[in-house]
Amino acid sequence: MPGLVRELRLRAGPALRLEQRAAGGEGSVVWDAALVLAKFLERGAPPLPRSRVLELGAGTGAVGIMAAALGANVTLTDLEELQELLAVNIEMNRHLVTGSIQAKVLKWGEDVSEFQPPPDYILMADCIYYEESLEPLLKTLKDLTGPETCVLCCYEQRTMGKNPEIERRYLELLQVDFELEKIPLDKHDEEYRSADIHILNIHRKPTSFPS
Ligand SMILES: C[S@@+](CC[C@H](N)C(=O)[O-])C[C@H]1O[C@@H](n2cnc3c(N)ncnc32)[C@H](O)[C@@H]1O
């Protein structure tokens, strides 16, 4: 059944159109972190044209579709149950894509050999929200990244329940093998920014590769 369509206007004029599903899981709506990361990409700081981009936990595909509209060659990934929605959203926006785009199943922690060689960018929006996923997610990040891969991870800082502890644990585990730098708020999109939504620029520590 078709759901509510969310529009995200591009600076160039037209809008990305993203179908959402009322009766899906977390991935079937566009989260604020996805809007913040997509509009950050549009500012052009990471040079996306012709780059290889992989999005983890893509949900509706908002971030990766923006990257493809900006000229990147993008693979959106998520669980099997999100593939149909991703296919719908790719088709709705195909006319805006100036790079290329496809969607594939990737469950965190599982084999990533089909996604090699390491992409130039890995994009993640609102993927840090439950404890059991942290170690598989970090394994996937480690398996997918090469020395030149830039991971842009956007997340909303939540204060309720277990969220602060999940965030603390994620950052602790992440820093074993990765260096991270917070992108200052004044570098985010002027409209799509919020003090509680952070973008991290993450790279593998050179010492974390087997010698
Ligand atoms: C909160 S949603 C965010 C969706 C989208 N990135 C956004 O910000 O609008 C989290 C996404 O992570 C995906 N996800 C959760 N656990 C996963 C796992 N173990 N492997 C792969 N994807 C997973 C969900 O299916 C969902 O699409």
The ligand as an SDF file (V2000), in Angstrom:
LIG
                    3D

 27 29  0  0  0  0  0  0  0  0999 V2000
   16.4650    4.1970   12.5990 C   0  0  0  0  0  0  0  0  0  0  0  0
   16.5300    3.4700   11.0030 S   0  0  0  0  0  0  0  0  0  0  0  0
   17.3730    4.6970   10.0450 C   0  0  0  0  0  0  0  0  0  0  0  0
   17.0210    4.6090    8.5890 C   0  0  0  0  0  0  0  0  0  0  0  0
   17.6630    5.6860    7.7120 C   0  0  0  0  0  0  0  0  0  0  0  0
   19.1040    5.5880    7.7340 N   0  0  0  0  0  0  0  0  0  0  0  0
   17.2510    7.0670    8.1640 C   0  0  0  0  0  0  0  0  0  0  0  0
   18.0080    7.6920    8.9380 O   0  0  0  0  0  0  0  0  0  0  0  0
   16.1670    7.5280    7.7860 O   0  0  0  0  0  0  0  0  0  0  0  0
   17.8100    2.2220   11.2090 C   0  0  0  0  0  0  0  0  0  0  0  0
   18.0630    1.3680    9.9700 C   0  0  0  0  0  0  0  0  0  0  0  0
   19.0320    0.3820   10.2810 O   0  0  0  0  0  0  0  0  0  0  0  0
   18.6190   -0.8600    9.7320 C   0  0  0  0  0  0  0  0  0  0  0  0
   19.1910   -1.9570   10.5260 N   0  0  0  0  0  0  0  0  0  0  0  0
   18.9390   -2.2450   11.8290 C   0  0  0  0  0  0  0  0  0  0  0  0
   19.5930   -3.3360   12.2070 N   0  0  0  0  0  0  0  0  0  0  0  0
   20.2860   -3.7660   11.1160 C   0  0  0  0  0  0  0  0  0  0  0  0
   21.1590   -4.8620   10.8890 C   0  0  0  0  0  0  0  0  0  0  0  0
   21.4420   -5.7330   11.8460 N   0  0  0  0  0  0  0  0  0  0  0  0
   21.7080   -4.9880    9.6680 N   0  0  0  0  0  0  0  0  0  0  0  0
   21.4250   -4.0830    8.6750 C   0  0  0  0  0  0  0  0  0  0  0  0
   20.5930   -3.0300    8.8320 N   0  0  0  0  0  0  0  0  0  0  0  0
   20.0320   -2.8750   10.0420 C   0  0  0  0  0  0  0  0  0  0  0  0
   17.1040   -0.8210    9.8510 C   0  0  0  0  0  0  0  0  0  0  0  0
   16.4800   -1.7500    8.9690 O   0  0  0  0  0  0  0  0  0  0  0  0
   16.8090    0.6220    9.5130 C   0  0  0  0  0  0  0  0  0  0  0  0
   16.6290    0.8280    8.1320 O   0  0  0  0  0  0  0  0  0  0  0  0
  1  2  1  0
  2  3  1  0
  2 10  1  0
  3  4  1  0
  4  5  1  0
  5  6  1  0
  5  7  1  0
  7  8  2  0
  7  9  1  0
 10 11  1  0
 11 12  1  0
 11 26  1  0
 12 13  1  0
 13 14  1  0
 13 24  1  0
 14 15  1  0
 14 23  1  0
 15 16  2  0
 16 17  1  0
 17 18  1  0
 17 23  2  0
 18 19  1  0
 18 20  2  0
 20 21  1  0
 21 22  2  0
 22 23  1  0
 24 25  1  0
 24 26  1  0
 26 27  1  0
M  CHG  2   2   1   9  -1
M  END
$$$$
